[in-house]
Amino acid sequence: MIRPMLAALALSAATLGAPAMAQDAATVVATVNGEPVTLGQMIAMRGSLNPQMTAGMNDQQLWDMILDQMIRQTAVAQEAAGDLSPRDEAVLELERRGYLSTAVLEGLAEAEPSEDELRAAYDAAFGESAAPKVEYNAAHILVETEDEAKTIVEELAGGADFGTLAEERSTDNSSANKGDLGWFTPEMMVQPFAEAVVALEPGEISAPVQSQFGWHVIRLIEERTQEAPAFDEVRDQLALQVRRDRVQAEIDGLFEAATVETTEGIDPALMNSTELLD
């Protein structure tokens, strides 16, 4: 009797002292009607939770809550899994593609830009090869019709004060500032307006200019060339640009390399046929 008891104690001690069985993402933590819930799925759900929702919970409480939620989710999902509609299948496939493409692009964007990449981005934006950026300070009077704009041009030519007319006649909120729009670059304005401003000399007043907002009479107050900012002042913006460029380059490269065959003769109006998904 003593030897079997000692052997059992020795085996128990050896078992307690042995390392725990290795766990990985595929480790099954529960099954629901034979469908596995894995450790990897638990970890993924843990990462998707709002930190405020789990504040103050210890690991065991989190485990119990997430496992309970996943078991319930799996049981409910099984109810629909065997009878997917065309809509279900289409949405699931779109979500799969969306997740996978986002994962690829996020991996590219997360990598910290190198100093060489940042310097290259700075040189492209502000270096000697970059076109100088000109800012304009202008005022305008915005009215609804061309005739109104022509009348204003005639009054200005007769000596009327631009700021006073802007206060009295302009239909936008710049009238409170006597039409003054402050400093801007051409790309900040709609094209007809920007083109008119660039063509003016400081102090000059434009002929009536039409945009989607109405008719403008523009006075260019002054212009200046932007000074290039110091590298360290724009480091964060450069890093963001490098990441964006990486992502765009990957999208363009994969698109160009893809073998794409489109089906001709399908009526685009069919996209409105939502009944096809029922």
GROMACS elastic network, one bead per residue, 0.5 to 0.9 nm:
[ bonds ]
;  ai    aj funct       b0    kb
    1     4     6  0.56078   500
    1     5     6  0.62927   500
    1     6     6  0.87476   500
    2     5     6  0.51585   500
    2     6     6  0.61147   500
    2     7     6  0.85471   500
    3     6     6  0.50644   500
    3     7     6  0.60359   500
    3     8     6  0.85181   500
    4     8     6  0.61016   500
    4     9     6  0.86254   500
    5     8     6  0.50679   500
    5     9     6  0.62085   500
    5    10     6  0.85657   500
    6     9     6  0.50588   500
    6    10     6  0.60464   500
    6    11     6  0.85318   500
    7    10     6  0.50369   500
    7    11     6  0.61117   500
    7    12     6  0.85275   500
    8    11     6  0.50847   500
    8    12     6  0.61057   500
    8    13     6  0.85959   500
    9    12     6  0.50215   500
    9    13     6  0.61254   500
    9    14     6  0.85329   500
   10    13     6  0.51012   500
   10    14     6  0.60978   500
   10    15     6  0.85508   500
   11    14     6  0.50381   500
   11    15     6  0.60833   500
   11    16     6  0.85926   500
   12    15     6  0.50878   500
   12    16     6  0.61868   500
   12    17     6  0.85678   500
   13    16     6  0.51358   500
   13    17     6  0.61027   500
   13    18     6  0.86228   500
   14    17     6  0.51132   500
   14    18     6  0.61484   500
   15    18     6  0.52305   500
   15    19     6  0.84175   500
   16    19     6  0.80668   500
   18    21     6  0.88006   500
   19    22     6  0.83317   500
   20    23     6  0.84753   500
   23    26     6  0.79598   500
   23    27     6  0.59889   500
   23    39     6  0.82547   500
   24    27     6  0.54808   500
   24    39     6  0.70964   500
   24    40     6  0.73608   500
   25    28     6  0.84302   500
   25    38     6  0.65847   500
   25    39     6  0.51595   500
   25    41     6  0.75291   500
   25    42     6  0.89072   500
   25    43     6  0.83062   500
   26    37     6  0.88965   500
   26    38     6  0.56094   500
   26    39     6  0.63060   500
   26    40     6  0.62114   500
   26    41     6  0.86189   500
   27    37     6  0.84762   500
   27    38     6  0.54006   500
   27    39     6  0.54195   500
   27    40     6  0.74840   500
   28    31     6  0.73894   500
   28    36     6  0.59639   500
   28    37     6  0.57471   500
   28    39     6  0.62294   500
   28    40     6  0.88581   500
   29    36     6  0.74909   500
   29    37     6  0.58131   500
   29    38     6  0.54178   500
   29    39     6  0.61043   500
   29    42     6  0.87342   500
   29    67     6  0.83950   500
   30    34     6  0.89947   500
   30    35     6  0.83370   500
   30    36     6  0.59379   500
   30    37     6  0.51863   500
   30    38     6  0.71312   500
   30    67     6  0.82404   500
   30    71     6  0.79167   500
   31    34     6  0.52813   500
   31    35     6  0.50990   500
   31    37     6  0.57074   500
   31    38     6  0.86560   500
   31    71     6  0.80221   500
   32    35     6  0.50294   500
   32    36     6  0.64529   500
   32    37     6  0.75184   500
   32    71     6  0.65687   500
   32    72     6  0.88666   500
   32    74     6  0.68671   500
   32    75     6  0.65226   500
   33    36     6  0.84989   500
   33    75     6  0.78199   500
   33    78     6  0.88181   500
   35    74     6  0.80768   500
   37    40     6  0.85067   500
   37    41     6  0.67498   500
   37    42     6  0.77528   500
   37    67     6  0.83981   500
   37    70     6  0.74222   500
   37    71     6  0.75139   500
   37    74     6  0.81822   500
   38    41     6  0.52225   500
   38    42     6  0.64468   500
   38    43     6  0.88022   500
   39    43     6  0.62340   500
   39    44     6  0.86220   500
   40    43     6  0.51168   500
   40    44     6  0.61676   500
   40    45     6  0.86461   500
   41    44     6  0.50396   500
   41    45     6  0.61538   500
   41    46     6  0.84910   500
   41    70     6  0.86063   500
   42    45     6  0.52256   500
   42    46     6  0.60949   500
   42    47     6  0.87105   500
   42    63     6  0.80772   500
   42    66     6  0.67792   500
   42    67     6  0.70871   500
   42    70     6  0.78346   500
   43    47     6  0.63123   500
   43    48     6  0.88354   500
   44    47     6  0.51957   500
   44    48     6  0.65138   500
   45    48     6  0.50668   500
   45    49     6  0.65551   500
   45    66     6  0.73645   500
   45    70     6  0.85585   500
   46    49     6  0.55584   500
   46    50     6  0.89219   500
   46    62     6  0.81321   500
   46    63     6  0.87931   500
   46    66     6  0.72115   500
   47    50     6  0.83289   500
   48    51     6  0.89229   500
   49    52     6  0.84825   500
   49    53     6  0.70627   500
   49    54     6  0.74897   500
   50    53     6  0.52971   500
   50    54     6  0.69326   500
   50    55     6  0.89456   500
   51    54     6  0.52922   500
   51    55     6  0.60008   500
   52    55     6  0.51900   500
   52    56     6  0.89035   500
   53    56     6  0.89237   500
   53    57     6  0.89877   500
   54    57     6  0.56163   500
   54    58     6  0.86450   500
   54    62     6  0.73097   500
   55    58     6  0.87261   500
   57    60     6  0.80263   500
   57    61     6  0.58083   500
   57    62     6  0.61787   500
   58    61     6  0.53802   500
   58    62     6  0.62140   500
   58    63     6  0.85942   500
   59    62     6  0.51024   500
   59    63     6  0.59920   500
   59    64     6  0.85975   500
   60    64     6  0.61398   500
   60    65     6  0.85476   500
   61    64     6  0.52125   500
   61    65     6  0.61296   500
   61    66     6  0.85733   500
   62    65     6  0.51490   500
   62    66     6  0.59904   500
   62    67     6  0.83292   500
   63    66     6  0.53405   500
   63    67     6  0.59134   500
   63    68     6  0.83867   500
   64    67     6  0.52659   500
   64    68     6  0.60278   500
   64    69     6  0.85461   500
   65    68     6  0.52615   500
   65    69     6  0.61987   500
   65    70     6  0.86673   500
   66    69     6  0.50483   500
   66    70     6  0.60568   500
   66    71     6  0.85386   500
   67    70     6  0.50879   500
   67    71     6  0.60643   500
   67    72     6  0.85452   500
   68    71     6  0.52302   500
   68    72     6  0.62382   500
   68    73     6  0.85590   500
   69    72     6  0.52085   500
   69    73     6  0.60262   500
   69    74     6  0.85553   500
   70    74     6  0.59566   500
   70    75     6  0.84634   500
   71    74     6  0.51784   500
   71    75     6  0.61793   500
   71    76     6  0.86794   500
   72    75     6  0.51881   500
   72    76     6  0.62524   500
   72    77     6  0.85618   500
   73    76     6  0.52467   500
   73    77     6  0.60015   500
   73    78     6  0.85717   500
   74    77     6  0.50350   500
   74    78     6  0.60896   500
   74    79     6  0.88283   500
   75    78     6  0.53052   500
   75    79     6  0.68909   500
   76    79     6  0.53869   500
   76    80     6  0.74445   500
   77    80     6  0.55713   500
   77    81     6  0.61206   500
   78    82     6  0.70469   500
   79    82     6  0.69802   500
   79    83     6  0.81154   500
   80    83     6  0.55130   500
   80    84     6  0.62699   500
   81    84     6  0.59094   500
   84    87     6  0.78381   500
   84    88     6  0.55841   500
   84    89     6  0.63557   500
   85    88     6  0.50600   500
   85    89     6  0.63645   500
   85    90     6  0.86119   500
   85   277     6  0.69569   500
   85   278     6  0.65050   500
   86    89     6  0.51597   500
   86    90     6  0.60647   500
   86    91     6  0.85847   500
   86   276     6  0.76391   500
   86   278     6  0.65677   500
   87    90     6  0.51099   500
   87    91     6  0.60850   500
   87    92     6  0.84930   500
   87   276     6  0.82631   500
   87   278     6  0.64972   500
   88    91     6  0.52988   500
   88    92     6  0.60656   500
   88    93     6  0.85559   500
   88   277     6  0.82178   500
   89    92     6  0.52098   500
   89    93     6  0.61410   500
   89    94     6  0.86181   500
   90    93     6  0.52672   500
   90    94     6  0.62249   500
   90    95     6  0.86827   500
   90   277     6  0.83239   500
   91    94     6  0.50823   500
   91    95     6  0.61318   500
   91    96     6  0.85745   500
   92    95     6  0.51084   500
   92    96     6  0.61476   500
   92    97     6  0.87082   500
   93    96     6  0.50145   500
   93    97     6  0.62278   500
   93    98     6  0.84605   500
   94    97     6  0.52129   500
   94    98     6  0.59684   500
   94    99     6  0.85349   500
   95    99     6  0.60289   500
   95   100     6  0.85452   500
   96    99     6  0.52912   500
   96   100     6  0.62246   500
   96   101     6  0.86151   500
   97   100     6  0.52007   500
   97   101     6  0.60115   500
   97   102     6  0.83772   500
   98   101     6  0.53253   500
   98   102     6  0.60163   500
   98   103     6  0.85270   500
   99   102     6  0.51664   500
   99   103     6  0.61147   500
   99   104     6  0.87748   500
  100   103     6  0.50830   500
  100   104     6  0.63920   500
  100   105     6  0.88127   500
  101   104     6  0.51962   500
  101   105     6  0.63019   500
  101   106     6  0.85288   500
  102   105     6  0.51794   500
  102   106     6  0.58571   500
  102   107     6  0.84221   500
  103   106     6  0.52049   500
  103   107     6  0.61755   500
  103   108     6  0.88305   500
  104   107     6  0.53275   500
  104   108     6  0.66710   500
  104   109     6  0.89561   500
  105   108     6  0.51410   500
  105   109     6  0.62113   500
  105   110     6  0.86275   500
  105   246     6  0.86097   500
  105   247     6  0.58052   500
  105   248     6  0.89369   500
  105   250     6  0.78235   500
  105   251     6  0.83540   500
  106   110     6  0.59368   500
  106   111     6  0.88459   500
  106   247     6  0.82133   500
  107   110     6  0.53657   500
  107   111     6  0.68847   500
  108   111     6  0.59262   500
  108   243     6  0.73069   500
  108   246     6  0.66727   500
  108   247     6  0.63882   500
  108   250     6  0.84542   500
  109   112     6  0.78937   500
  109   113     6  0.89390   500
  109   240     6  0.86727   500
  109   242     6  0.85042   500
  109   244     6  0.71088   500
  109   246     6  0.69725   500
  109   247     6  0.65263   500
  110   113     6  0.88243   500
  110   243     6  0.76894   500
  111   114     6  0.89576   500
  111   243     6  0.80300   500
  112   239     6  0.78773   500
  112   243     6  0.83475   500
  113   116     6  0.81372   500
  113   117     6  0.60722   500
  113   118     6  0.66115   500
  113   239     6  0.60998   500
  113   240     6  0.88589   500
  113   242     6  0.67507   500
  113   243     6  0.73061   500
  114   117     6  0.51694   500
  114   118     6  0.63578   500
  114   119     6  0.86810   500
  114   239     6  0.88613   500
  115   118     6  0.50890   500
  115   119     6  0.61142   500
  115   120     6  0.85572   500
  116   119     6  0.51055   500
  116   120     6  0.60946   500
  116   121     6  0.85831   500
  117   120     6  0.51308   500
  117   121     6  0.61952   500
  117   122     6  0.86260   500
  117   238     6  0.88419   500
  117   239     6  0.83756   500
  117   242     6  0.69598   500
  118   121     6  0.51154   500
  118   122     6  0.61748   500
  118   123     6  0.86610   500
  118   231     6  0.89170   500
  118   235     6  0.72485   500
  118   238     6  0.59850   500
  118   239     6  0.63559   500
  118   241     6  0.88905   500
  118   242     6  0.70438   500
  119   122     6  0.50015   500
  119   123     6  0.61435   500
  119   124     6  0.85704   500
  119   231     6  0.80525   500
  119   238     6  0.85537   500
  120   123     6  0.51229   500
  120   124     6  0.61543   500
  120   125     6  0.86716   500
  121   124     6  0.51064   500
  121   125     6  0.62599   500
  121   126     6  0.84986   500
  121   238     6  0.62796   500
  121   239     6  0.84785   500
  121   241     6  0.76258   500
  121   242     6  0.68928   500
  122   125     6  0.52035   500
  122   126     6  0.57359   500
  122   127     6  0.67384   500
  122   231     6  0.69690   500
  122   234     6  0.83381   500
  122   235     6  0.84611   500
  122   238     6  0.67524   500
  123   126     6  0.52434   500
  123   128     6  0.73467   500
  123   129     6  0.76062   500
  123   130     6  0.74607   500
  124   127     6  0.58585   500
  124   128     6  0.84810   500
  124   129     6  0.70677   500
  124   130     6  0.59904   500
  125   129     6  0.85792   500
  125   130     6  0.58948   500
  125   131     6  0.84460   500
  125   228     6  0.88582   500
  126   129     6  0.78365   500
  126   130     6  0.56458   500
  126   131     6  0.80386   500
  126   132     6  0.79736   500
  126   133     6  0.89973   500
  126   227     6  0.88503   500
  126   228     6  0.57442   500
  126   229     6  0.79144   500
  127   130     6  0.53770   500
  127   131     6  0.85502   500
  127   228     6  0.81564   500
  128   131     6  0.77835   500
  128   132     6  0.86070   500
  129   132     6  0.89394   500
  130   133     6  0.86248   500
  132   225     6  0.67364   500
  132   226     6  0.72303   500
  132   227     6  0.86285   500
  132   228     6  0.89032   500
  133   185     6  0.77015   500
  133   224     6  0.85928   500
  133   225     6  0.57831   500
  133   226     6  0.55360   500
  133   227     6  0.82660   500
  133   228     6  0.89753   500
  134   184     6  0.86815   500
  134   185     6  0.64868   500
  134   186     6  0.82405   500
  134   223     6  0.69236   500
  134   224     6  0.56626   500
  134   226     6  0.58784   500
  135   183     6  0.62046   500
  135   184     6  0.53963   500
  135   186     6  0.75443   500
  135   222     6  0.86985   500
  135   223     6  0.56329   500
  135   224     6  0.53511   500
  135   225     6  0.60932   500
  135   226     6  0.66158   500
  136   182     6  0.79277   500
  136   183     6  0.53798   500
  136   184     6  0.54351   500
  136   185     6  0.61738   500
  136   186     6  0.77777   500
  136   197     6  0.77498   500
  136   198     6  0.81311   500
  136   220     6  0.73928   500
  136   221     6  0.77730   500
  136   222     6  0.61539   500
  136   224     6  0.65890   500
  136   225     6  0.88541   500
  137   180     6  0.78297   500
  137   181     6  0.68156   500
  137   182     6  0.52173   500
  137   184     6  0.65480   500
  137   185     6  0.89269   500
  137   219     6  0.89350   500
  137   220     6  0.63366   500
  137   221     6  0.54830   500
  137   222     6  0.53303   500
  137   223     6  0.59828   500
  137   224     6  0.85380   500
  138   179     6  0.82498   500
  138   180     6  0.60976   500
  138   181     6  0.57796   500
  138   182     6  0.64612   500
  138   183     6  0.72704   500
  138   184     6  0.84531   500
  138   197     6  0.76768   500
  138   202     6  0.88524   500
  138   218     6  0.69695   500
  138   219     6  0.56577   500
  138   221     6  0.50759   500
  138   222     6  0.70302   500
  138   223     6  0.85642   500
  139   162     6  0.86123   500
  139   163     6  0.83891   500
  139   166     6  0.86059   500
  139   174     6  0.83127   500
  139   177     6  0.89267   500
  139   178     6  0.75825   500
  139   181     6  0.53399   500
  139   182     6  0.76382   500
  139   217     6  0.84601   500
  139   218     6  0.58341   500
  139   219     6  0.52861   500
  139   220     6  0.65256   500
  139   221     6  0.71463   500
  140   162     6  0.84999   500
  140   163     6  0.89100   500
  140   166     6  0.70949   500
  140   170     6  0.79831   500
  140   174     6  0.80023   500
  140   175     6  0.86376   500
  140   178     6  0.83400   500
  140   180     6  0.66871   500
  140   181     6  0.74210   500
  140   216     6  0.62290   500
  140   217     6  0.54127   500
  140   219     6  0.60851   500
  140   220     6  0.86087   500
  141   149     6  0.81639   500
  141   152     6  0.85250   500
  141   162     6  0.82453   500
  141   163     6  0.87583   500
  141   165     6  0.75208   500
  141   166     6  0.50934   500
  141   167     6  0.85071   500
  141   169     6  0.70561   500
  141   171     6  0.77070   500
  141   172     6  0.82761   500
  141   174     6  0.83011   500
  141   175     6  0.75877   500
  141   178     6  0.85233   500
  141   179     6  0.59475   500
  141   215     6  0.81459   500
  141   216     6  0.55737   500
  141   217     6  0.51749   500
  141   218     6  0.65893   500
  141   219     6  0.87812   500
  142   149     6  0.78752   500
  142   166     6  0.79139   500
  142   169     6  0.75893   500
  142   171     6  0.56296   500
  142   172     6  0.65875   500
  142   174     6  0.89926   500
  142   175     6  0.88141   500
  142   179     6  0.85379   500
  142   213     6  0.80029   500
  142   214     6  0.65039   500
  142   215     6  0.56082   500
  142   217     6  0.66512   500
  142   218     6  0.87390   500
  143   146     6  0.78937   500
  143   148     6  0.65153   500
  143   149     6  0.64246   500
  143   169     6  0.70524   500
  143   170     6  0.58042   500
  143   171     6  0.58699   500
  143   172     6  0.85119   500
  143   213     6  0.86661   500
  143   214     6  0.59651   500
  143   215     6  0.52973   500
  143   216     6  0.65395   500
  143   217     6  0.84713   500
  144   147     6  0.87852   500
  144   148     6  0.72242   500
  144   149     6  0.81244   500
  144   171     6  0.79151   500
  144   213     6  0.80561   500
  144   214     6  0.50191   500
  144   215     6  0.58889   500
  144   216     6  0.87935   500
  145   148     6  0.53651   500
  145   149     6  0.65266   500
  145   150     6  0.88543   500
  145   210     6  0.89329   500
  145   214     6  0.68140   500
  145   215     6  0.60662   500
  146   149     6  0.50054   500
  146   150     6  0.61425   500
  146   151     6  0.86190   500
  146   208     6  0.67461   500
  146   209     6  0.83413   500
  146   210     6  0.78616   500
  146   214     6  0.83745   500
  146   215     6  0.60247   500
  146   216     6  0.86867   500
  147   150     6  0.50639   500
  147   151     6  0.62100   500
  147   152     6  0.86994   500
  148   151     6  0.51540   500
  148   152     6  0.63712   500
  148   153     6  0.88199   500
  148   215     6  0.83208   500
  149   152     6  0.51278   500
  149   153     6  0.63184   500
  149   154     6  0.87760   500
  149   207     6  0.82474   500
  149   208     6  0.56502   500
  149   209     6  0.84466   500
  149   215     6  0.63245   500
  149   216     6  0.67797   500
  149   217     6  0.63505   500
  150   153     6  0.50732   500
  150   154     6  0.63107   500
  150   155     6  0.87119   500
  150   207     6  0.76090   500
  150   208     6  0.63956   500
  150   217     6  0.84988   500
  151   154     6  0.51500   500
  151   155     6  0.62617   500
  151   156     6  0.86896   500
  152   155     6  0.50333   500
  152   156     6  0.61398   500
  152   157     6  0.85591   500
  152   160     6  0.87348   500
  152   162     6  0.89572   500
  152   165     6  0.77324   500
  152   169     6  0.88914   500
  152   217     6  0.76504   500
  153   156     6  0.51531   500
  153   157     6  0.61950   500
  153   158     6  0.86563   500
  153   205     6  0.80199   500
  153   206     6  0.80870   500
  153   207     6  0.69674   500
  153   208     6  0.76204   500
  153   217     6  0.70961   500
  154   157     6  0.50450   500
  154   158     6  0.62581   500
  154   159     6  0.89177   500
  154   160     6  0.88835   500
  155   159     6  0.65539   500
  155   160     6  0.54799   500
  155   161     6  0.85861   500
  155   165     6  0.89869   500
  156   159     6  0.51836   500
  156   161     6  0.66061   500
  156   162     6  0.66398   500
  156   165     6  0.86349   500
  156   205     6  0.85899   500
  157   160     6  0.71785   500
  159   162     6  0.88991   500
  160   164     6  0.79346   500
  160   165     6  0.75119   500
  161   164     6  0.53996   500
  161   165     6  0.63639   500
  161   166     6  0.87009   500
  162   165     6  0.52720   500
  162   166     6  0.61372   500
  162   167     6  0.87144   500
  162   178     6  0.75973   500
  162   179     6  0.81760   500
  162   219     6  0.81680   500
  163   166     6  0.50196   500
  163   167     6  0.62260   500
  163   168     6  0.86703   500
  163   175     6  0.81773   500
  163   177     6  0.79699   500
  163   179     6  0.63544   500
  163   180     6  0.81459   500
  164   167     6  0.51545   500
  164   168     6  0.62724   500
  164   169     6  0.85448   500
  164   175     6  0.89552   500
  164   178     6  0.64926   500
  164   179     6  0.89845   500
  165   168     6  0.50355   500
  165   169     6  0.56683   500
  165   170     6  0.74130   500
  165   175     6  0.87319   500
  165   178     6  0.77814   500
  165   179     6  0.87423   500
  166   169     6  0.53668   500
  166   171     6  0.85859   500
  166   174     6  0.80077   500
  166   175     6  0.52916   500
  166   176     6  0.83009   500
  166   177     6  0.83591   500
  166   178     6  0.51417   500
  166   179     6  0.52561   500
  166   180     6  0.88406   500
  167   170     6  0.62670   500
  167   174     6  0.82439   500
  167   176     6  0.61747   500
  167   177     6  0.75305   500
  167   178     6  0.51799   500
  167   179     6  0.70595   500
  168   171     6  0.88243   500
  168   175     6  0.74471   500
  168   178     6  0.88032   500
  169   175     6  0.77756   500
  170   173     6  0.79583   500
  170   174     6  0.75904   500
  170   175     6  0.55450   500
  170   178     6  0.87182   500
  170   179     6  0.73908   500
  170   216     6  0.89896   500
  171   174     6  0.82836   500
  171   175     6  0.71916   500
  172   175     6  0.61982   500
  172   176     6  0.87241   500
  172   179     6  0.85833   500
  173   176     6  0.60474   500
  173   177     6  0.80043   500
  173   179     6  0.82022   500
  174   177     6  0.53019   500
  174   178     6  0.65177   500
  174   180     6  0.62268   500
  174   181     6  0.66153   500
  175   180     6  0.77825   500
  176   179     6  0.70721   500
  176   180     6  0.86312   500
  177   180     6  0.54173   500
  177   181     6  0.79300   500
  179   218     6  0.89519   500
  180   221     6  0.89335   500
  181   184     6  0.79116   500
  183   223     6  0.84431   500
  184   187     6  0.83329   500
  184   188     6  0.64643   500
  184   189     6  0.79709   500
  185   188     6  0.55880   500
  185   189     6  0.74878   500
  185   194     6  0.82843   500
  186   189     6  0.55837   500
  186   190     6  0.80179   500
  186   191     6  0.78282   500
  186   193     6  0.83884   500
  186   195     6  0.76020   500
  186   197     6  0.79608   500
  186   198     6  0.75820   500
  187   190     6  0.73927   500
  187   191     6  0.77112   500
  187   194     6  0.72842   500
  188   194     6  0.81458   500
  189   192     6  0.84187   500
  189   193     6  0.64828   500
  189   194     6  0.56125   500
  190   193     6  0.56214   500
  190   194     6  0.60967   500
  190   195     6  0.86891   500
  190   211     6  0.73152   500
  190   212     6  0.84899   500
  191   194     6  0.50363   500
  191   195     6  0.60051   500
  191   196     6  0.85407   500
  191   211     6  0.80934   500
  192   195     6  0.52518   500
  192   196     6  0.62655   500
  192   197     6  0.87550   500
  192   209     6  0.69178   500
  192   210     6  0.68946   500
  192   211     6  0.61356   500
  193   196     6  0.52412   500
  193   197     6  0.63135   500
  193   198     6  0.88045   500
  193   209     6  0.67446   500
  193   210     6  0.76803   500
  193   211     6  0.68957   500
  193   216     6  0.77506   500
  193   218     6  0.83740   500
  194   197     6  0.51719   500
  194   198     6  0.62457   500
  194   199     6  0.87146   500
  195   198     6  0.52794   500
  195   199     6  0.63590   500
  195   200     6  0.89916   500
  196   199     6  0.52471   500
  196   200     6  0.65854   500
  196   206     6  0.70508   500
  196   207     6  0.87331   500
  196   209     6  0.73240   500
  196   218     6  0.79613   500
  197   200     6  0.53507   500
  197   201     6  0.84008   500
  197   206     6  0.79833   500
  197   218     6  0.72742   500
  197   219     6  0.79889   500
  197   220     6  0.65731   500
  198   201     6  0.80802   500
  198   220     6  0.88452   500
  199   206     6  0.88516   500
  200   203     6  0.81745   500
  200   204     6  0.59823   500
  200   205     6  0.73258   500
  200   206     6  0.70741   500
  200   218     6  0.89633   500
  200   219     6  0.80655   500
  200   220     6  0.64215   500
  201   204     6  0.54031   500
  201   205     6  0.84625   500
  201   220     6  0.66845   500
  201   221     6  0.85163   500
  201   222     6  0.80479   500
  201   223     6  0.87698   500
  202   205     6  0.86851   500
  202   219     6  0.78673   500
  202   220     6  0.50429   500
  202   221     6  0.52295   500
  202   223     6  0.70836   500
  203   219     6  0.64307   500
  203   220     6  0.55019   500
  203   221     6  0.53847   500
  203   222     6  0.72701   500
  204   218     6  0.83488   500
  204   219     6  0.57916   500
  204   220     6  0.59252   500
  204   221     6  0.78892   500
  205   217     6  0.71007   500
  205   218     6  0.55849   500
  205   220     6  0.67025   500
  206   209     6  0.75584   500
  206   216     6  0.84939   500
  206   217     6  0.58565   500
  206   218     6  0.52346   500
  206   219     6  0.64446   500
  206   220     6  0.84270   500
  207   216     6  0.83659   500
  207   217     6  0.63918   500
  207   218     6  0.77676   500
  208   215     6  0.61840   500
  208   216     6  0.55990   500
  208   217     6  0.51859   500
  208   218     6  0.78790   500
  209   214     6  0.83405   500
  209   215     6  0.54591   500
  209   216     6  0.50078   500
  209   217     6  0.64798   500
  209   218     6  0.80598   500
  210   213     6  0.77153   500
  210   214     6  0.57763   500
  210   216     6  0.62456   500
  211   214     6  0.54543   500
  211   215     6  0.63789   500
  211   216     6  0.76924   500
  212   215     6  0.84314   500
  213   216     6  0.85978   500
  220   223     6  0.78814   500
  226   229     6  0.87756   500
  228   231     6  0.87369   500
  229   232     6  0.83278   500
  229   233     6  0.64406   500
  229   234     6  0.69951   500
  230   233     6  0.53010   500
  230   234     6  0.69294   500
  230   235     6  0.88707   500
  231   234     6  0.56369   500
  231   235     6  0.60733   500
  231   238     6  0.88987   500
  232   235     6  0.50415   500
  232   236     6  0.82177   500
  233   236     6  0.78708   500
  233   237     6  0.87136   500
  234   237     6  0.52508   500
  234   238     6  0.60648   500
  234   239     6  0.86321   500
  235   238     6  0.50449   500
  235   239     6  0.61599   500
  235   240     6  0.86786   500
  236   239     6  0.51203   500
  236   240     6  0.63294   500
  236   241     6  0.86978   500
  237   240     6  0.51067   500
  237   241     6  0.62278   500
  237   242     6  0.86947   500
  238   242     6  0.61228   500
  238   243     6  0.86163   500
  239   242     6  0.50954   500
  239   243     6  0.62722   500
  239   244     6  0.86425   500
  240   243     6  0.51973   500
  240   244     6  0.62332   500
  240   245     6  0.86484   500
  241   244     6  0.50045   500
  241   245     6  0.60462   500
  241   246     6  0.85520   500
  242   245     6  0.50771   500
  242   246     6  0.61755   500
  242   247     6  0.87153   500
  243   246     6  0.51218   500
  243   247     6  0.63401   500
  243   248     6  0.86775   500
  244   247     6  0.52118   500
  244   248     6  0.61558   500
  244   249     6  0.85197   500
  245   248     6  0.50805   500
  245   249     6  0.59367   500
  245   250     6  0.85221   500
  246   249     6  0.51373   500
  246   250     6  0.62124   500
  246   251     6  0.86775   500
  247   250     6  0.51843   500
  247   251     6  0.62627   500
  247   252     6  0.86445   500
  248   251     6  0.50873   500
  248   252     6  0.60772   500
  248   253     6  0.84533   500
  249   252     6  0.51016   500
  249   253     6  0.59345   500
  249   254     6  0.85263   500
  250   253     6  0.50552   500
  250   254     6  0.60671   500
  250   255     6  0.83692   500
  251   254     6  0.53653   500
  251   255     6  0.60502   500
  251   256     6  0.85851   500
  252   255     6  0.50749   500
  252   256     6  0.60755   500
  252   257     6  0.85730   500
  253   256     6  0.51943   500
  253   257     6  0.61421   500
  253   258     6  0.85771   500
  254   257     6  0.50971   500
  254   258     6  0.59951   500
  255   258     6  0.52771   500
  255   259     6  0.84944   500
  255   260     6  0.88036   500
  256   259     6  0.82510   500
  263   266     6  0.70767   500
  264   267     6  0.89589   500
  266   269     6  0.86545   500
  266   270     6  0.78071   500
  267   270     6  0.57656   500
  267   271     6  0.83779   500
  268   271     6  0.60459   500
  268   272     6  0.83675   500
  269   272     6  0.57458   500
  269   273     6  0.75865   500
  270   273     6  0.51761   500
  270   274     6  0.84069   500
  271   274     6  0.72154   500
  272   275     6  0.86398   500
  273   276     6  0.59316   500
  273   277     6  0.82083   500
  274   277     6  0.57467   500
  274   278     6  0.73833   500
  275   278     6  0.52521   500
